[in-house]
Amino acid sequence: MENNKALRVFAEEVRLETLRELAHLGFGHVGGAMSIVEVLAVLYGGELRHDPARPRMEERDKLVISKGHAGPALYAALALRGFFPKETLLTLNQGGTTLPSHCDRNKTPGVDMTCGSLGQGLSAACGIALGDRSLGRDSYTYVILGDGECNEGQVWEAAAFAPHNKLDRLIAFVDLNKQQLDGACDDVLYMGDMTDKWAAFGWHTQKVDGHSVDAVLDAVRRAKETHGKPSMIILDTVKGHGCELAENTFPCHHIAFTAEAIAPSLARAEQMLADARKALGEGR
Ligand SMILES: Cc1ncc(C[n+]2csc(CCOP(=O)(O)OP(=O)(O)O)c2C)c(N)n1
């Protein structure tokens, strides 16, 4: 993207298209989709090497959305980048769709890993990163985990595996939105300080405002300059960010709503996009 203001516009486009998908369906994983909008914008806005015309290009960077229920946000980013037509977004989670509720690499162009059963994505990402390195590729592997997902034991096996194997082209994110399916993460199973935990496992670790494209972009660039160990970027986020209805619902993991109930949230997302476009125009 030409600059960070353009990235902000892209983020608001991803947010609006995600919300439109879910609004059309009338229910879905609004909370956890909205909280990863900015990181997706940073990745598909330039940091993740990709070619929509060749979604399986071997030397691409790969992304594993381990919290696979956030598929709708990834689909919005992929459609906006041209992996498939934007109209496809309105088929989300309906019969015959190529856009299932949870990410499926066999159904959707641009999706690199099938996820949904939480806890598995980091292991898959380790395998991808190791495989690419063995084949002499310089590709990066990115993976997005949920903070609730980090309750899963398998996450911590992979957390030990990656530094042991010096997977320095593996860049992981934890979406620290502090909620999971049925409540606050700290109430369901307190994990201690996430940043300290990943650092203790031997990861280069940063914590940033997950809704600032500037902060996320800087963190990804610092991660790329890190050698000899994998990188973890803890994204401090708000579940449902930018969707009033979700922000005002607790927990907002999976919500159902009428067209009237979601209308103000859509209007606000449209306004946020208009504001971002205005800021971009003024900066030129
Ligand atoms: C192995 C497994 N157990 C339970 C679930 C049901 N489940 C789906 S989402 C979710 C909560 C995930 O919370 P978090 O990782 O924090 O995701 P986010 O809040 O970012 O949406 C649960 C328990 C699942 N998908 N997989």
The ligand as an ORCA input file, in Angstrom:
! r2SCAN-3c Opt
* xyz 1 1
  C     -10.852    -28.165     20.124
  C     -11.999    -27.208     20.172
  N     -12.691    -27.067     21.318
  C     -13.737    -26.212     21.375
  C     -14.121    -25.517     20.265
  C     -15.324    -24.595     20.330
  N     -14.917    -23.210     20.251
  C     -15.012    -22.530     19.106
  S     -14.459    -20.976     19.245
  C     -14.119    -21.172     20.885
  C     -13.545    -20.055     21.705
  C     -12.254    -19.574     21.165
  O     -11.810    -18.441     21.844
  P     -10.615    -17.614     21.278
  O      -9.538    -18.535     20.866
  O     -10.264    -16.588     22.287
  O     -11.218    -16.996     19.958
  P     -11.799    -15.522     19.727
  O     -12.253    -14.976     21.049
  O     -10.681    -14.718     19.223
  O     -12.882    -15.679     18.732
  C     -14.431    -22.456     21.293
  C     -14.235    -22.960     22.663
  C     -13.381    -25.714     19.076
  N     -13.673    -25.062     17.946
  N     -12.318    -26.549     19.060
*
